Amino acid sequence: MLTSLSGEQSVDVMRTLAARRASPWARAAVEDDQRVSMEWLHTPRVNSIIGSYLAESFFPEYQGLRDQLMAILVDEDLGLRLGGETMSLGELCREIGEIEHTDVESFSTFGQDFSYRNPDPGLERSVAALNAWFAELDRDLMTAVGALSEEDIASRRIIRGDFDEEYFSPLPKIQLDVYREALLIFYGKVSVYLRAIDRPLPGQWLDWIG
């Protein structure tokens, strides 16, 4: 049986990978006391997703764009709406967290239920609360992914609530890809909000999101 990294260790590995391939701006954001031993990667101690697929699919970089966003936001920004029936920026941030929560659950239950809603109304108004929640979700995601066996990765399909099982029930790697696409949709929406208030796009957003 594989001995998986803890969720916190896996998140640290992801941040290290992202920093190694990122711009000087992003590298400077990594705390000096973060020292993650890369010998954990590509060893029998971790499964193939943690050991190689995350890096190969640039997952740390995609997830890191959210951290770059949160670094430039203040609480007052979260109430921004663009008129009509648009969600507030805080509501968009809560929504992407709820999506990540359903993905976390999907890797342990092999089913995805999109009905989950975080009951804390303060999330939509507090950058600190969102950051704490996102950090918890990231740890939980890596713990869930790291617990998958190679048999799970190769053959166990995830039954999603938004698709008929026979039409689309992805394997774990594809499920991660779908979550990555959800992140990109979120970033695209948020970039419109940032431009509406003349806020420069953070970090690598201009290159990755445009």
Secondary structure as GFF3:
##gff-version 3
##sequence-region A 1 210
A	DSSP	alpha_helix	7	21	.	.	.	ID=ss1
A	DSSP	alpha_helix	24	28	.	.	.	ID=ss2
A	DSSP	three_ten_helix	38	40	.	.	.	ID=ss3
A	DSSP	alpha_helix	48	48	.	.	.	ID=ss4
A	DSSP	pi_helix	49	53	.	.	.	ID=ss5
A	DSSP	alpha_helix	54	56	.	.	.	ID=ss6
A	DSSP	alpha_helix	59	72	.	.	.	ID=ss7
A	DSSP	three_ten_helix	75	79	.	.	.	ID=ss8
A	DSSP	alpha_helix	89	109	.	.	.	ID=ss9
A	DSSP	beta_strand	111	112	.	.	.	ID=ss10
A	DSSP	three_ten_helix	121	125	.	.	.	ID=ss11
A	DSSP	alpha_helix	127	146	.	.	.	ID=ss12
A	DSSP	alpha_helix	150	155	.	.	.	ID=ss13
A	DSSP	beta_strand	159	160	.	.	.	ID=ss14
A	DSSP	alpha_helix	172	196	.	.	.	ID=ss15
A	DSSP	alpha_helix	205	208	.	.	.	ID=ss16
###
